[in-house]
Amino acid sequence: MKTILSFLFFNLVIFTSTFSLLSAGSDVIYDSAGNKLLRGIPYYILPLLRGTGGGLTLSQNTKDACPLNVTQESFEVNNGSPFTFNPIVLDEDIIRGAYPVSIEADVVNPCHDSNIWKLTAAVANDDDDERLKNNKDKKKKDDDKEVVPVYIVTTGGEFNKPESCFQIVEDDMMPGLKSYQIQHCPFKCGSASTDLTCYNVGIVKDADGNGYLGRTDAIFPVVFTNSFGTFSQSAKISQLSAKVSTFRQLGKK
Ligand SMILES: *[C@@H]1O[C@H](CO)[C@@H](O)[C@H](O)[C@H]1NC(C)=O
């Protein structure tokens, strides 16, 4: 399994580095196969760096907990759930860098809300705020245990609302390999604030080691892998795990 994945990754590096020669200067976002990222098509969102966990997925601590949290698969062989990208301002089929997009889970949501990502306050009381501020300002020695951030990404958002306003920007983590950083940019969707900041969205671990997608100072370089159109809008979460098992079996051959 390991061998096969490394082989795929190697191919990916070769292919995308060739490709980037052709596309220099473009502000268009590309998937991991070098195709333009398209509106409404399901993609897995995978970490660029190996050994840092799997793709982004949705999770629920208990059966009735809503809205769903966007989290990271703990095992890197798991691709997670498919997500779609939809331009907010431009009526275009391609997704451009640094333009506001709505990001949506392409699954049947057990919660009675939308599949649209939004930033949700997860920690409300002042003590926790203070703790978070200290965490940010001072470099703590025992910093390996990060606390859950004030804002985590959940479903239940609304199209073109500040809390659901994201963008994708190219990063230069690995020369020749296109990878991207997802950011939350409230001001690009009519936020009343004068703050023109876009915040990095990345993985923040809770005390138990669960990886949540949330607002963080850290970068989280990702690539987008077409989920092969296997899932219609009506894919179920249970079907998604079936897909992961299928993927594993294929890998064993
Ligand atoms: C999402 O994560 C937060 C913070 O850990 C937690 O309080 C909440 O219950 C989780 N939501 C779901 C749906 O599990």
The ligand as a Gaussian input file, in Angstrom:
#p B3LYP/6-31G(d) Opt

LIG

0 1
 C      -17.600000      20.260000      16.831000
 O      -16.497000      20.518000      17.654000
 C      -16.787000      21.295000      18.813000
 C      -15.473000      21.579000      19.494000
 O      -14.822000      20.392000      19.828000
 C      -17.770000      20.539000      19.677000
 O      -18.092000      21.327000      20.790000
 C      -19.004000      20.218000      18.865000
 O      -19.884000      19.426000      19.621000
 C      -18.631000      19.469000      17.611000
 N      -19.807000      19.303000      16.764000
 C      -20.206000      18.115000      16.350000
 C      -21.320000      18.118000      15.366000
 O      -19.746000      17.071000      16.718000

